[in-house]
Amino acid sequence: MDYNDLIFEISQPGRIASSLPESDVASIDLTAKFPAHLVRKAPAELPEVSEPQLMRHYTALSNKNFGVDNGFYPLGSCTMKYNPKINEDVARLAGFAKIHPFQPAETVQGAFELMYELQEDLKVISGMDAISLQPAAGAQGEWTGLIMMKAFHQKNGDGETRTKILVPDSAHGTNPSSAFIAGFDVIEIPSNKEGTVDLEELKKQVGPDTAGLMLTNPNTLGIFEKDILAMSEIVHEAGGLLYYDGANLNAIMGKVTPGAMGFDIVHLNLHKSFSTPHGGGGPGSGPVGVKAFLEPYLPIPRIERKGEQFGLAENYPLSIGRVKGYFGNFGVNVRAYTYIRTMGPVGLRQVAESAVLHANYLRKRLEPYFDVSHKQFCKHEFVLSGLRQKKLGVRTMDMAKRLLDFGYYAPTVYFPLIVEEAMMIEPTETETKETLDAFADTLIQIAKEVEETPEVVLEAPHQTFVKRMDEVQAARKLILTYKKE
Ligand SMILES: *Cc1c(COP(=O)(O)O)cnc(C)c1O
């Protein structure tokens, strides 16, 4: 239809409407199928909205949302770094976005090749011999790794005796819960004054009942475990396996690998260390990597290369089976692959170096104003304590709320549990020095407010859409009714 035809069409009132059929659904006599008293007398009042109304509704919601594209998001342990938009361009290519997992292999060779190449890259980055991209999150990667550990001990006839997983008290919270869900007993290993695993305590707990050790490194204090080689020796000598929680590989990638540290199993969080948008339960990817002797246990199907062709292989009798539908969260894997390829080995190492530099810069600027449980170099994140402010009647939660007034997302609070009134700050490498300084200035100002005008902090936030709410009631008495405006 050309322009003149269109003008003609819309200048004829009723023409378009009258050419539409009344309804293309045959009417049904409902009283013939249902008891009369259950049939509506009048049609249901269904919400009808126009396209602009719908658009405004979702745009308004998105404006209320806060993301890395809006501002600084120092949520410790979550690595809310900027997601380069080239990742999105690549993930939206029709050849990736519009394919179906049941398509014949020969029609999706590019997708298989991408997954194969991503596995190859992750092998190098983690120092492992084989990778599965199936797990959809870090926690699922942990569970997958532990189930493989269990299968390995069972194969060796040790399944009944090796029932314990040793987990330091500085581990991420998912570690003990994954071990528990995988059917193990969890033994907590305390940290020493430096915030690293106490080797003497570890030696006391290691024995013939040890299935393995799960180590978060850097630990949740942001500290690199300095005795890592001694730990791996102690656990291996006792016949246990070593699991590395590599969710925060962004602190060490390109510098050192879990493989070189003696670990047998690792998971990575592609949705943290390798950018890709996440949060609010959004899609993740938690690949697991293993040393060669555990490869037969990896989830199936595995992606295989035969000459120039890629396909799926199921014939691994020792495999723990499938842990996720299809091949993991493919879209996240495409983004992570794009990220790795655009950064290159040198770029990935610079990520780790800058992430660590930024965290230490911010730590040094803030240390005089807060209590610090472990005063030493950190990796990608660090933990402050609001104990000094608590003595003045203001708690970490209040300071976190006050930060919202200045357009920041709050740090992780009250975690790790081993630090009182904890504030866990992870700046990431994608922020500028100006942003880090502005954030430090703000937090220092809040510390001064605590001393001079505590009510301003106690009643915060003042500038947000929603004033302070009762979070316990919000969770326990969730109100989901629709309010007509
Ligand atoms: C985020 C994180 C996890 C859990 O990852 P999810 O993808 O949220 O399940 C595990 N360990 C560490 C150290 C983490 O930072």
The ligand as an SDF file (V2000), in Angstrom:
LIG
                    3D

 15 15  0  0  0  0  0  0  0  0999 V2000
   26.6170  -15.2080   44.1870 C   0  0  0  0  0  0  0  0  0  0  0  0
   27.4250  -16.2460   44.8240 C   0  0  0  0  0  0  0  0  0  0  0  0
   26.9670  -17.5760   44.8650 C   0  0  0  0  0  0  0  0  0  0  0  0
   25.6070  -18.0070   44.3970 C   0  0  0  0  0  0  0  0  0  0  0  0
   25.3680  -17.7530   43.0280 O   0  0  0  0  0  0  0  0  0  0  0  0
   23.8710  -17.7070   42.4780 P   0  0  0  0  0  0  0  0  0  0  0  0
   24.0280  -17.5750   41.0030 O   0  0  0  0  0  0  0  0  0  0  0  0
   23.2200  -16.5250   43.1200 O   0  0  0  0  0  0  0  0  0  0  0  0
   23.1960  -18.9790   42.8620 O   0  0  0  0  0  0  0  0  0  0  0  0
   27.8040  -18.5200   45.4240 C   0  0  0  0  0  0  0  0  0  0  0  0
   29.0020  -18.1880   45.9260 N   0  0  0  0  0  0  0  0  0  0  0  0
   29.4570  -16.9140   45.9100 C   0  0  0  0  0  0  0  0  0  0  0  0
   30.8170  -16.6140   46.4890 C   0  0  0  0  0  0  0  0  0  0  0  0
   28.6960  -15.9000   45.3600 C   0  0  0  0  0  0  0  0  0  0  0  0
   29.1500  -14.6440   45.3640 O   0  0  0  0  0  0  0  0  0  0  0  0
  1  2  1  0
  2  3  1  0
  2 14  2  0
  3  4  1  0
  3 10  2  0
  4  5  1  0
  5  6  1  0
  6  7  2  0
  6  8  1  0
  6  9  1  0
 10 11  1  0
 11 12  2  0
 12 13  1  0
 12 14  1  0
 14 15  1  0
M  END
$$$$
